[in-house]
Amino acid sequence: MSLVAHLVPITEPLRIHIPAGWFSMGSDSGQDVEAPVHRVWVDSFDMAATQVTVDEYARFLNATGRTAPTFWGDPSFSHPQQPVVAVSWYDAVAYCAWLSAMTGSYYRLPTEAEWERGARGGAETTLFPWGNDPPQSRPFYQDRWKTGPEPVGQSQPNSYGLFEMCENVHEWCSDWFDAGYYAISPERNPQGPEEGTRKASRGGSWRHHIKVSRCSARSSIPPEFQYADYGFRVICNAR
C-alpha cells in the first residue's frame, strides 16, 4: 500500500469516552518524578482507542504538504497500521489542528493527567493497565517488537477499551515537563507548567529493554526532537 493516502473523506478515529472523576495520580514507589501521589479531578473527554497510524498521518501529509517525518518509508515503520513515529511535538499539534478543521470536532493532545486517567482504566492502585503482573508475564512478550512498533489494536485493551496505552511508542502530551510539578499541581484539570524546555510524554517504547511502562511512569524530551519510538494519540472534548 502506498504511504500517500488517496483523496477520500476524512474519518474520525474511534473514540472512547472517559468519564469525569477523581483518581490517584502518580506513584510513591516509582521514580522521584512520579511522587507524590495526589488526588486529581479530570473532566470527561474522549480518547482515541489507538495511537495515530501511518495511514492516518499520510492523509494529513497529503492534504497539507507538511514534511514527512524521519523514517517515513522505512520498512520497519511503514505498515499502514503501525503508529506513526519520529513526529515532533509540533507535528503532533499540527495534526490535531488539521483533524479538528477537517471534522469540526476539537482534537488535541492529552494532558499528563488525562493520559494517566485513561491508562489506568478506572483502577486506582495497579501498576499496569492489566494489573500488577510484570510485562514479561504477558503472552509472547519475548517475541514482540523486534524491529519496531506493532500495528495498533494488537494488545488486549484496558477496561476503558484503549489499546497499547503503556507500550509500542511513547506518546506526546500537551504539558511542559517539570520533575517537581506534582508537589504544586492543582487538584482539578492540571495543565502542567506554563513554560519549560521539554514536553511530557507517556507510555512504553518498543526499543527499551523493558517494553511496557507503568501507568504512572513519566518521560520527556524537547518538543522539536523526532525519535523512532515517539508517536501520539489524540483526545477530543466529550460531546
N, C-alpha and C positions, 0 to 999 in steps of 0.2 A: 504494500500500500504506500502511495506517495505521502510524504510528510506535508505536502502542500494541500490543504483541505480544499475540496470543491466548494463552489458557491451554493451553499444550502442554508436554509433558515437556521438561525442560532437557537439551540435548545438549552434550557436552563439545567444545571446539574440537579441530580436527585438530592433533595434537601430533607434533613432530619430535624424535627422540631425538638429543641432543648428547652425544657420548661424553666421558668424563673425559680429562683430559690437560693437558700444559703448552702454553703458547703465549706468543708475544712480544706484550705489551700496550703500546699507546702508539705514539708516533712522535717521532723526533728532528728531523723536517723539517716538522712542523706547528706549531700554536700552542704556546706555552710550557706550557699546562696539560696537554698530551699527553706531556710528557717527565718523566723519562727513560723510554726503552723498558726494560721489565723483564719477567723471566720469571715467569709466574703459573700455578699449578695450579688447575684448576676441576673439581670433582666433576661427574659426569654429571647431566644434567637433561633434561626435555622442554620444548620451547618451542613456543608456538602458531605455526602456519605463517603466520598473518596477524595484523594488528592487530585489536583488538576492534572490531566493526562496530556501526553504528547499530541494526541488528536485534537483535544480541546484547544491547546495552545497554538497549534498550527492554524486554526481558524482565526485566531487573534492576529498572528503574524501575517496571514494572507490579507486580512482586512485593513491592517494598519501600516504594513510595510516596516514594522519595527525590526531591528536587527535580531537575527536568531541567536539563541544562547550558545555558548561554547558546548561542544559535544553534540550539537544538533546534527543528526545524520549518522553518528557513530552507532554501529550495530548493537553495542551494549546498552544503548539508551534510546533507541529509536522505535521500539514497538509502540504502535498507536495507543495501547492501553497501559503502558508504563507511565509513572508520574514524570512530568517534565522536570529536568534537572538543570542546574547551572543558571538559574534565573536569579538576578539580584533582587533585593527588596524593592527597588524602584520598578523593576519589570513586573513584579507581582502586583504592586499597587496600580500600575498602568493597566494590567489585565482586568483588575477589579473595576476600574473606571470604564473600560470598554464594555465589559459584560453588563454593567449597570445601564449604560447608554443604549445597548442593543436590546435589552429585555424590559426596561422600565422598572426593574427591581433594584434595590440598593445593596450591592455586593461590596464587601471589604475584607480585609484580613482580620482574624480574631485577635482579641487581646489575650495576654497570657492567662488571665482568669477564665475567659470564655473557653479557651482551648483546654485547660485543665478540667473544667467542669464537664466538657464534652468527653474527654478521655476517660474520666472516672465512671461515666455511665450511671451516676446516681449512687455509687459506692463511696463510702467515706474513708475507709481505712486500708483498702487493698493497695498493693504496690503497683500492680499492672491492670490493664483493662479486664483481664480474665480472672484475677485473684492474686494470690501470693506465690504460686509456684514459679520457679525461675524460668527464664526464657528457654534454657537448654532442655527443659522438660517437654516442650511442645513438639508435636509430630514432625519428623523430617527436618528439624532445626539445622542439623549439620549439613544438610544438602541444599540449603536455600541461599539466595543472594551471593552466588559465586562471582559474577562479573558486573552486577548492577542491581537496581531495584527490580522487584517483581511487578507484573501487571497488577493494577489496583483491583480490589474486591476479591482477593485470593484468600485472605485470612478470615478467621471466624470473627464476625462483627461483635462489638461490645453490646451491652444491654440496651443502649440507645439505638443501635443499628449502624454505628460508624465503623468503617474498615481502616485497618493499618494506622490506628491513632498513635501508636508508640513505636512504629517500625517503618522500614522502607527508606524514607528520606526525612531529614529534618524539615520542619515546616515553619516558614516565616510567620511571626506575629507582628501586630501593629506597634507594640510598645518599644520605646527605647529601653535598653537594659541597664539596670542598676543592681549590683550584687546585694546591697542593703535595703532595697525598696520595701521588702516585706515588713520591716520594722516600722515603716511610716505609711504603709498602704491604707487608703481609705476603705471603709467597710463595704461600700456599695459601688459596684461597677468600676473597679480600679482600671485606670488607663495607662499606667506606667509613668515614669518621669516625663517632664516637659521637654527635656533635651538630653543628649548623650552622644556617644560616638559609635555605639554598637546597637544593633537591633536584636531583640529577643527572638529565640526560636525554640521549638519544642519537638519532641519525638525522637525516635532512634534513627540509626543510619545503617544502610546496607554494608558500608565499608568499615565499620567499627568492629573490634574484636567481639564485644557483646552487641548483638544487632538490634536489641529491643531495649528501649529506655523505660524507666519507671514513669508513672503518670506525673509525678511532681518534679522530675528532672528538668533543669533549665540549661539552655545554651545560648550563645550569642556570637555574632560576627559583625564587622562593619557592613552597612547596607549596600555598598557597591560590590561586595565580593560575589563571585559566581563559582560555586563549588559543585562537584559532580554528585554530591549527596544532599543537596538543598533543593527543595521544591516548596509547594504551598497548597493550602486548602482554603476555600472561600467560605465566608458566612454571609448571612443575609438577615436584616432585621425582620423579625417574625411578622407575618401578615396579621 
